[in-house]
Amino acid sequence: MTQYVSTTPGLYPLPDWSKEVLQDLKGNQKEDLIDGTEGGKIRETYDDVRTELLKRQGEAGLDRIVEGQGRWDDFLAHPLTVHENVETRGIVRYYNNNNFYREPVVTGELTFSGDVAADLDAAATQVETGLQAVLPGPYSLADLATDSYYGDEEEFLAAVTQFLAGEIEAFPSVETVFLLEPSLVETPFENERGESVSEAIDTVASAVDADVVLFPYWGALEDHVYAHVLDADFDALGYDLVSNHDDNIYNAQEYGTPDDVALGVVDGKNTLVESPETVRERVEWFESQTPLETYGTVYVTSNVELCYLPQARFEEKLDVLGKFTAPAEEETGVVA
């Protein structure tokens, strides 16, 4: 019997109350920012943001609860933009939309940071069950960055891979890890790089004792990318059924799927809120169109990060996902 798990790929919008607070703190307390670390009041505000985001997911009844990534101003580039050997330079467009991030330029060795693990440690004290980690995949993180140290494309990918593997090894106990890989769709690699990219994904995924979901989005993978990705050792593969359901179905029909999948069936950029019935129809449609008669686990999620939505719509989307698998009266994994 298929297990359905409601979750998200993380990167939530900041609560409305926190936006002006953080803007004022970051603008007026520059003396409290030492070596790129956040000052005490800024950290306290992000702690409050985390607590609110964790609690809201519990109220929605999600089966997997993420830290929320409220500190990730630079989206998936965050693990690099906070690194001591990375310079943040000009503003760069974040994929094919109207969002921007600071360009991370790697100027030295990518040593262990522990930044993401520290946030997860804090979340773990408030979540009893179902904690899910979110991390950029190695290909996407390398794609979002500029290398001014390693000097070779493959060497840089290997360095980013080892960096992420080291970060993930420091995570507290989690049930699931979402590796977000939109660059596999947006800037697909040439076929000759397929083996190295597959090995990079495999290395990061094998560094954690948890179910790993490889989650590409913004569309569907090209044929050769899909084939190489399936060579990597991870647990579930994601499909963005909002951006491009036809090509994703074609890939699944033509090349097969893992036994576990993650289905992006709620639009993370559109403020129109789907009904629970629409979500169920989209999941059932995928299952009916693909070769496997029964899947092991189906993660039911938004198709992209939810940070593009206003707070009210974001919370409504959480509720829709939670209703798919858990009635509101069920006990959540969040400690009050």
URJOSUL-V85089 format. One record per residue. N is the residue number from 1. RES is the residue in one small letter. OMEGA is omega as a letter, one per 20 degrees, with the letter a starting at -180 (* if undefined). NEAR is the number of other C-alpha atoms within 12 Angstrom. Layout:
BEGIN
<<N | RES | OMEGA | NEAR> <N | RES | OMEGA | NEAR>>
END
This chain:
BEGIN
<<1 | m | a | 10> <2 | t | r | 19> <3 | q | r | 19> <4 | y | a | 30> <5 | v | r | 32> <6 | s | a | 44> <7 | t | r | 51> <8 | t | r | 53> <9 | p | r | 49> <10 | g | a | 44> <11 | l | a | 37> <12 | y | r | 43> <13 | p | r | 33> <14 | l | r | 37> <15 | p | a | 32> <16 | d | a | 20> <17 | w | a | 16> <18 | s | a | 28> <19 | k | a | 22> <20 | e | r | 16> <21 | v | a | 23> <22 | l | r | 30> <23 | q | r | 19> <24 | d | a | 15> <25 | l | a | 24> <26 | k | a | 24> <27 | g | a | 15> <28 | n | a | 16> <29 | q | a | 18> <30 | k | r | 19> <31 | e | a | 15> <32 | d | r | 18> <33 | l | a | 18> <34 | i | r | 13> <35 | d | r | 15> <36 | g | r | 20> <37 | t | a | 21> <38 | e | r | 24> <39 | g | a | 22> <40 | g | a | 19> <41 | k | r | 23> <42 | i | r | 29> <43 | r | r | 25> <44 | e | r | 19> <45 | t | r | 28> <46 | y | r | 33> <47 | d | r | 31> <48 | d | r | 27> <49 | v | a | 32> <50 | r | a | 39> <51 | t | r | 33> <52 | e | a | 32> <53 | l | r | 37> <54 | l | a | 44> <55 | k | a | 29> <56 | r | r | 34> <57 | q | r | 45> <58 | g | r | 41> <59 | e | r | 31> <60 | a | r | 36> <61 | g | r | 34> <62 | l | r | 44> <63 | d | r | 42> <64 | r | a | 43> <65 | i | a | 51> <66 | v | r | 49> <67 | e | r | 49> <68 | g | r | 44> <69 | q | r | 45> <70 | g | a | 38> <71 | r | a | 39> <72 | w | r | 32> <73 | d | a | 30> <74 | d | r | 32> <75 | f | a | 42> <76 | l | r | 44> <77 | a | a | 45> <78 | h | a | 32> <79 | p | r | 44> <80 | l | a | 48> <81 | t | r | 36> <82 | v | a | 34> <83 | h | a | 29> <84 | e | a | 25> <85 | n | r | 24> <86 | v | r | 30> <87 | e | r | 26> <88 | t | a | 27> <89 | r | a | 17> <90 | g | r | 16> <91 | i | a | 17> <92 | v | r | 23> <93 | r | r | 17> <94 | y | a | 27> <95 | y | a | 26> <96 | n | r | 16> <97 | n | a | 13> <98 | n | r | 12> <99 | n | a | 17> <100 | f | r | 20> <101 | y | r | 26> <102 | r | a | 28> <103 | e | r | 31> <104 | p | r | 34> <105 | v | a | 33> <106 | v | a | 35> <107 | t | r | 24> <108 | g | a | 22> <109 | e | r | 25> <110 | l | r | 35> <111 | t | a | 25> <112 | f | r | 26> <113 | s | a | 30> <114 | g | a | 26> <115 | d | a | 32> <116 | v | r | 39> <117 | a | a | 30> <118 | a | r | 24> <119 | d | r | 36> <120 | l | r | 35> <121 | d | r | 25> <122 | a | r | 28> <123 | a | a | 39> <124 | a | r | 30> <125 | t | a | 23> <126 | q | a | 30> <127 | v | a | 35> <128 | e | a | 24> <129 | t | r | 25> <130 | g | r | 33> <131 | l | a | 41> <132 | q | r | 46> <133 | a | r | 45> <134 | v | a | 45> <135 | l | r | 51> <136 | p | r | 48> <137 | g | a | 47> <138 | p | a | 45> <139 | y | a | 49> <140 | s | a | 41> <141 | l | r | 43> <142 | a | a | 42> <143 | d | a | 36> <144 | l | a | 40> <145 | a | r | 38> <146 | t | a | 32> <147 | d | r | 30> <148 | s | a | 20> <149 | y | a | 21> <150 | y | r | 21> <151 | g | a | 17> <152 | d | a | 14> <153 | e | a | 22> <154 | e | r | 25> <155 | e | r | 21> <156 | f | r | 32> <157 | l | r | 37> <158 | a | r | 30> <159 | a | r | 31> <160 | v | r | 42> <161 | t | r | 38> <162 | q | r | 33> <163 | f | a | 35> <164 | l | r | 43> <165 | a | r | 34> <166 | g | r | 26> <167 | e | a | 36> <168 | i | r | 41> <169 | e | a | 27> <170 | a | a | 25> <171 | f | r | 34> <172 | p | r | 28> <173 | s | r | 26> <174 | v | r | 32> <175 | e | a | 28> <176 | t | r | 39> <177 | v | r | 46> <178 | f | r | 46> <179 | l | a | 46> <180 | l | a | 42> <181 | e | r | 45> <182 | p | a | 40> <183 | s | r | 35> <184 | l | r | 43> <185 | v | a | 34> <186 | e | a | 24> <187 | t | a | 25> <188 | p | a | 29> <189 | f | r | 30> <190 | e | a | 16> <191 | n | a | 18> <192 | e | r | 14> <193 | r | a | 21> <194 | g | a | 27> <195 | e | a | 23> <196 | s | r | 28> <197 | v | r | 43> <198 | s | r | 34> <199 | e | r | 28> <200 | a | r | 40> <201 | i | a | 45> <202 | d | a | 33> <203 | t | a | 31> <204 | v | a | 41> <205 | a | a | 38> <206 | s | a | 27> <207 | a | a | 26> <208 | v | r | 32> <209 | d | a | 22> <210 | a | r | 27> <211 | d | a | 32> <212 | v | r | 40> <213 | v | r | 47> <214 | l | a | 45> <215 | f | r | 50> <216 | p | r | 46> <217 | y | a | 43> <218 | w | r | 36> <219 | g | a | 33> <220 | a | r | 37> <221 | l | r | 40> <222 | e | a | 29> <223 | d | a | 27> <224 | h | r | 26> <225 | v | r | 33> <226 | y | a | 39> <227 | a | r | 24> <228 | h | r | 29> <229 | v | a | 43> <230 | l | r | 31> <231 | d | a | 25> <232 | a | a | 29> <233 | d | r | 25> <234 | f | a | 37> <235 | d | a | 36> <236 | a | r | 34> <237 | l | a | 44> <238 | g | r | 53> <239 | y | r | 50> <240 | d | a | 44> <241 | l | r | 42> <242 | v | a | 33> <243 | s | a | 28> <244 | n | a | 25> <245 | h | a | 29> <246 | d | a | 21> <247 | d | r | 26> <248 | n | r | 37> <249 | i | r | 33> <250 | y | r | 24> <251 | n | a | 34> <252 | a | r | 33> <253 | q | a | 21> <254 | e | a | 18> <255 | y | a | 25> <256 | g | a | 26> <257 | t | r | 36> <258 | p | r | 34> <259 | d | r | 28> <260 | d | a | 31> <261 | v | r | 42> <262 | a | a | 49> <263 | l | r | 49> <264 | g | a | 43> <265 | v | r | 45> <266 | v | a | 48> <267 | d | a | 41> <268 | g | a | 39> <269 | k | a | 29> <270 | n | a | 24> <271 | t | r | 20> <272 | l | a | 18> <273 | v | a | 27> <274 | e | r | 28> <275 | s | r | 22> <276 | p | r | 26> <277 | e | r | 17> <278 | t | r | 21> <279 | v | a | 33> <280 | r | r | 27> <281 | e | a | 20> <282 | r | r | 30> <283 | v | a | 38> <284 | e | r | 23> <285 | w | r | 18> <286 | f | a | 38> <287 | e | a | 30> <288 | s | a | 17> <289 | q | a | 24> <290 | t | a | 27> <291 | p | a | 20> <292 | l | r | 20> <293 | e | a | 16> <294 | t | r | 22> <295 | y | r | 29> <296 | g | r | 21> <297 | t | r | 27> <298 | v | r | 37> <299 | y | a | 47> <300 | v | a | 48> <301 | t | r | 49> <302 | s | a | 49> <303 | n | r | 41> <304 | v | r | 41> <305 | e | a | 43> <306 | l | a | 36> <307 | c | a | 37> <308 | y | a | 28> <309 | l | r | 28> <310 | p | a | 23> <311 | q | a | 24> <312 | a | a | 22> <313 | r | r | 26> <314 | f | a | 38> <315 | e | r | 34> <316 | e | r | 30> <317 | k | r | 44> <318 | l | a | 49> <319 | d | r | 35> <320 | v | r | 38> <321 | l | a | 48> <322 | g | a | 39> <323 | k | a | 34> <324 | f | a | 36> <325 | t | a | 30> <326 | a | r | 27> <327 | p | a | 21> <328 | a | a | 21> <329 | e | r | 13> <330 | e | r | 17> <331 | e | r | 19> <332 | t | r | 29> <333 | g | a | 29> <334 | v | r | 33> <335 | v | a | 22> <336 | a | * | 16>>
END
